Amino acid sequence: MEKEILKIKEEILFKAKKIKDFELLRDLETKYMGRKGEFTKVLRSLSGLSTEDKKKIGRLANTAKQEIASAFTELKNTLTGNEKESDFVDVTLPGKKEERGHKHPISILMGDLEDIFTSMGFMILDGPELESDFFNFEALNIPKTHPARDMQDTFYIDKPNKNGELDLVMRTHTSPVQIRAMREHGAPLRCIAQGRVFRNEAIDAVHDTTFDQIEGFMIGEDISLCNLVAVLKEMLSRVFKQEIKVRVRPGYFPFVEPGIEVDMSCTICGGSGCPSCKQIGWLEMIGAGMIHPKVLKYGGIDSEKYSGFAFGMGVTRLAMMKYGIDDIRLFNGSDMRFLKQF
Ligand code: PHE
């Protein structure tokens, strides 16, 4: 009996030394000291002994029990100590620095343009980048067989639309939003729409297959080219934060009549001529004009009652001018050395 008690005690103390966490300690405690534990069983069996043996062995058993209990308490303390250590947070250590992104230069400029136009009462609209041939060309007075299609070659999608027809194109300009807006909101109307457009271009410093445009249009009774020029002059002056002069030349776009090209005075030389404006003093910036009656009709607007102007400008080109960037490829190039400058 005495031997048995000592053996179990040694066994427990030996196992306890190896324990590294609370869960194992709890298991060990239940295994030996629990209600049905092995050590408990031995203690219970003492009741069958003679009074003399009970005294002798009882004392031994009690000392063993105390030894085990204090070993367990000690072990618990060490384990708690360890745990406390791992929970400890050193708030004085330097933190991990997260890289923080910021807006792309095109997005910055688009935000500025939105502010400028909303302050003049224009709504901001959106249109799909994957557009139907109808909205991108047909409804803008560019019929299928018309040579004007050559002005804007694009990527035709060889996946049929919902009606099984092959008519999806990557939009070549933001002008299709004109038709969508007219159909949805009717006249009078004042909107801008900005976004990506796509063309089948040979890429070089000034041409890319993907770039950004802003479309603006205003439809009402008695809207004229004067309103158009005033709005564009205001917009350019606010973007460049200086008084900008504009000049108007005739230009051809099938969806406007008359059509014009709007040039702005060169911000670098102020109009006297420099390499940036190829010594002309003017920069070609915007295609515009009075919305063609056929286009108004496609949009469901009475062209006898209403007239309107429309313009389209490359936001990418505007950004190149504003920030003095000479290569369009930088905008979609993901070069951090370029992007970090904004
Ligand atoms: N959509 C034309 C282009 O991309 C620009 C434009 C818009 C011209 C509206 C006139 C009126 O070239």
Residues whose N, C-alpha, C, O or C-beta is under 5 A from the ligand:
A	BS01	LIG	T172 H173 S175 F253 V256 G287 A288 G289 A310 F311 G312
